[in-house]
Amino acid sequence: IRQEIALPEQVTIHCGSETCEWSQMTRAASTLSSLIDDYHLNDLQSAEVWDQQSLTSVFQNAADLATIRHRIGIDHSNLRYQPLTNLLLESRHCGASDPRDKVYSMLSLSDPDVTGLTADYRKDCSEVYKAAAIALLNKDIGYLAACQNPSRRNGLPSWAPDLAVPAKFFPLPGNYNCSRFVHVPEASRLDIKGQILDEVKAVDNQSHISATTSNREIEDVLAKWWEIYKTHAPPEDGPVARRLSQ
């Protein structure tokens, strides 16, 4: 329903015989999200309010819809297309009666001249997901962070994210330009030239965040990473900063 929330000038929510305007829904969701996610009020900390996929309260889902609507610009009568990569990653946890609509439902919110994708229900799901991956990787190889498909289930290659399966971790942020990849369709292979910058030699399992991690444990993990950042980040006037300023 994300596109149905984002595009109309006016939105009315119906639940049984009850109705409310979108502005009322977002105010209530924003208040509850703040009380539960930010202030951790004990009276509201029940299992029913937590979204197991996002590690936040279910009320944050409504707040996320409000964010998409604001970015699209409907509230300001000025339609602004959004990057399809972001739309697909942010809506991956949503349900879809037809898994191809994980891609097709988001096309109305993105620039068709940029993606070059159109809805074609003659294609099966794997074809749709591969076509989306090729189109997006031409612009941003950060989409590879959503793959999480080592077993290549559903007939998909390892480089095409299976959007029908919820993400197991948050997608890596970043915008990486890539103009040197070749799609080899007969081998269902994607060849990309790159450069090895470093290696991960060990993983601290104690710092893993899952859907059952408590707020206090998440805060402890973030505190550890903040200490690492402060001790390893280059100085503001160091070589990296100088290169950026030049």
Buried (B, 14 or more C-beta within 10 A) or exposed (E): EBBEBBBEEEBEEEEEEEEEEBEEBBEEBBEBBBBBBEEEEEEBEEEEBBBEBBBBBBBBBBBBBBBBBBBBBBEEEEEEBBBBBBBBBBBBBBEBEEBBBBBBBBBBBBEEEBBEBEEEEEEEBBBBBBBBBBBBBBBBBBBBBBBBBEEBEBBBBBBBBBBBBBBEEEBEEEEBEBEEBEBEEEEBEBEEEEEEEEEEEEEEEEEEEEEEEEBEBEEEBEEEEEEEEEEEEEEEEEEEEEEEEE
